[in-house]
Amino acid sequence: MINEIDAKILNILQKNSRTTNAEIARQVKMAPSAVLERIRRLEQRKIIKKYTAQIDPKEVDRGLLAFIQVTAKGQIVDQKTAKEISKIPEVLEVHIVAGEDSFLVKVRAANTDALTQLLRTKFSTIGSIRTTNTTIVLETIKETVELCF
């Protein structure tokens, strides 16, 4: 578990991971050295996994968002298929799910032609995939990786 101060620190870093230690300390009303120690502990505990830059997909020609429901061959969903899918560069997320499908996969591509090529040249080469069902996103209202505390 995390305490209230750690939660505040995490919220600040999720909004902007480049927030200075001094600014975080000011916001949580602590000494900068104490804040730095808390951040280090959060990193050591793997609560903070990494720091990244959030890129606008449209600005880098990845404006098409789609979700692909993947059904694997056989009764048992294996990690090997999930790992093969996750190696595809356009794949952002791979989830093993309950229900008829084996995986839910989030992908970004330039356009429908690029998505078609992705399905034909990359997904179709994974022998353990039986079927795919693709849903193209028309508009995104909320998309985040931030966890609120």
C-alpha positions in Angstrom: 0.0 0.0 0.0 1.0 3.6 -0.4 0.3 6.4 2.0 -1.3 9.8 1.3 2.0 11.6 0.6 3.2 9.0 -1.8 -0.2 9.1 -3.5 0.2 12.9 -4.0 3.8 12.4 -5.3 2.5 9.8 -7.8 -0.3 12.0 -9.0 2.2 14.9 -9.6 4.6 12.7 -11.5 1.8 11.2 -13.6 0.7 14.6 -14.7 4.3 15.6 -15.6 7.2 13.3 -14.9 9.6 16.2 -15.5 8.3 18.1 -12.4 11.3 19.1 -10.4 12.0 17.6 -7.0 11.8 21.1 -5.5 8.4 21.7 -7.0 7.1 18.3 -5.8 8.4 19.1 -2.3 6.6 22.5 -2.3 3.3 20.9 -3.4 3.4 18.2 -0.7 5.0 20.5 1.9 8.1 18.4 2.6 11.8 18.9 2.3 13.2 18.1 -1.2 15.6 15.4 0.3 12.6 13.6 1.9 10.7 13.7 -1.4 13.7 12.4 -3.3 13.9 9.5 -0.8 10.2 8.7 -1.2 10.6 8.7 -5.0 13.6 6.4 -4.8 11.6 4.0 -2.6 8.7 4.1 -5.0 11.1 3.2 -7.8 12.7 0.4 -5.8 9.3 -1.1 -5.0 8.5 -1.0 -8.7 5.5 1.2 -8.1 7.1 3.7 -10.5 8.1 1.5 -13.4 9.5 4.1 -15.8 9.3 7.6 -17.0 8.1 8.3 -20.5 7.1 11.0 -23.0 3.5 11.0 -24.2 3.4 11.4 -28.0 0.5 12.6 -30.0 -0.2 9.6 -32.4 -1.7 11.9 -35.1 1.5 14.0 -35.2 3.6 10.9 -36.0 1.3 9.2 -38.5 -0.3 6.7 -36.2 -3.8 8.4 -36.0 -5.8 5.2 -36.5 -6.6 3.4 -33.3 -8.1 -0.1 -33.4 -8.8 -3.0 -31.0 -8.3 -6.5 -32.3 -10.0 -9.4 -30.7 -7.8 -12.5 -31.3 -8.9 -16.1 -30.9 -6.1 -18.6 -30.5 -6.1 -22.2 -31.8 -6.6 -24.8 -29.1 -8.3 -24.7 -25.7 -5.4 -23.3 -23.7 -4.4 -19.7 -24.1 -0.6 -19.6 -24.0 1.9 -16.9 -23.1 3.9 -17.7 -26.3 1.1 -16.4 -28.6 0.8 -13.3 -26.4 4.5 -12.7 -26.6 4.5 -13.1 -30.4 1.7 -10.6 -30.7 3.5 -8.1 -28.4 6.6 -8.2 -30.7 4.7 -6.4 -33.4 5.7 -2.7 -33.3 2.2 -1.3 -33.9 0.9 -3.2 -30.9 0.5 -1.1 -27.8 -1.2 -3.5 -25.5 -1.9 -7.2 -25.3 -4.4 -8.5 -22.8 -5.3 -12.2 -22.1 -9.1 -12.1 -21.6 -11.9 -14.3 -20.4 -14.7 -15.1 -22.8 -14.8 -16.3 -26.4 -11.6 -14.5 -27.4 -8.2 -15.2 -26.2 -6.6 -11.8 -26.4 -7.6 -8.1 -26.7 -5.0 -6.2 -28.6 -4.7 -2.4 -28.9 -2.9 -1.2 -32.1 -2.1 2.1 -33.8 -1.6 2.5 -37.5 -1.4 5.3 -40.0 -4.7 4.5 -41.8 -6.9 1.6 -42.8 -4.5 0.5 -45.5 -1.7 0.2 -43.0 -4.1 -1.7 -40.6 -5.0 -4.1 -43.4 -1.3 -4.7 -44.1 -0.6 -5.2 -40.4 -3.3 -7.9 -40.2 -2.2 -9.6 -43.5 1.5 -9.5 -43.0 2.1 -9.7 -39.2 -0.9 -11.2 -37.5 -1.5 -13.8 -40.2 2.1 -15.1 -39.8 1.4 -16.2 -36.2 0.4 -19.8 -36.6 -1.4 -20.1 -33.3 -4.0 -17.4 -34.2 -7.3 -18.8 -35.4 -9.3 -15.6 -36.0 -9.2 -11.9 -35.5 -12.1 -9.4 -35.2 -11.1 -5.7 -35.6 -12.9 -2.7 -34.2 -11.8 0.7 -35.5 -12.1 3.6 -33.1 -13.9 6.6 -34.6 -13.3 9.1 -31.8 -11.6 8.8 -28.4 -13.1 10.6 -25.5 -10.6 9.5 -22.8 -7.3 7.6 -23.1 -4.9 7.6 -20.2 -2.4 5.5 -18.3 -2.7 7.6 -15.2 -4.0 5.9 -12.0 -5.9 8.3 -9.8 -5.3 8.2 -6.0 
